[in-house]
Amino acid sequence: MKFEQIIEKFRDLSERRSRILKSISDMENEITSISERLDELRGEEGDKLAPKDKTDQISRARDKRKRVRSDVSAAQHDVRMIETEISTLKMRFKWLVDYEVANGE
């Protein structure tokens, strides 16, 4: 792999990592929003609803929050895997530089 290829791959991986981190941030905001909604349902707003509607909405909100948390965990795993690829790429780049220095290229 040549310098240009390594740099391009590094750029692509960094971009992917950045996009995933943004989606994690968006999902964390969604979790906060769902938690706020649950608090509202447990408070005065929930008292205005029929008991069955209140229970249904609370159940749906909890399920959604659980799914989003699972998505966050999966995205965090993806970020860790990309960071591992970036580290590997950095080692490859260092090896290439050291190799070319040792061979006078």
N, C-alpha and C positions, 0 to 999 in steps of 0.2 A: 504494500500500500504506500503510495507516494504522499508527500506533504499536503498537496492540494486535496487529495482524497480524504486524508485524515481530518483536515480542517473543515471540509464540507460535511463530513459525517458528524464531527463535533458540533457544528452549527445546527444540523438537523436534530440531533439528540437534545441539544439545549432548547430548541424551539418546542419540541414535543414535551419536554419536562415543564417548560413554562406554561404551555396550554393546560396540562394536567393540573398544575398547581393552581391555576386560575379556576378551573372547574371545582377543585376541592374547596377553594374559598367560597365559591358560589353555593356549593352544597352545604357548607357550614352555616352560611347565612340562611339558607332554607331551613335547616334544623332549628336555628334560633327562632325563625318565624313560626314554625310549627309548634315549638314549645310555648311561645307567647299565645298562640291560638288555644292550646290546651289549657293554659292558665285562665284565659277568658271563658272557656267553656265550663271550667270548674267554678267560676265566679258568678257574678250577677248576670252576665249574658247567657250563661247556661241555664240559669233559673227561669229564663223566659221561654225556653224550649220545652217541648213535651219530653218526658223522661226517656222514651225510646229514641227520639231524635238526638237527644244529648248523648246518650250511650253510644249510638251509631257514629256520631261525629267524633267522639273521643276515641273510639276504636279505630276509625279510619285514620285519624291524625297520628295515633301511636304507631299503626302499621306503616304509614308513610315515613315517619321519622326513623323507624327501624330500617326500612329499605334504604333510605338516604344514608344512614350511618354505615350500612354495609357497602354502599357504593363508594363512600369516602375511604373505607378501609381498602377496597380493591384499588382505588386510584392511588392511595399512598404506597401500596405495593408496587404499582407500575412505576411510580417515581423512583422508588428504591432500585428497581431493576434498571431503569435508565441511568441512574447515577452510577451503578456498577459498570454499565457499558461505557460511560464517560471515563471512569477510572481506568478501565482496560485500554481505552483509546489513548489516554494520557501516557500509560506505560509503554504502549506501542510507539507512540511519538517519541518518547525519551529514548527508547531503544534505537529507533531509526536515526535520531540525531547522534547518539553515541557511536553507532555503527559508521555513519558517514564521517564523523570526526576521526575515528580510529583508522579509517581507510583513506583519509585525506581527500575526500570527495567534496 
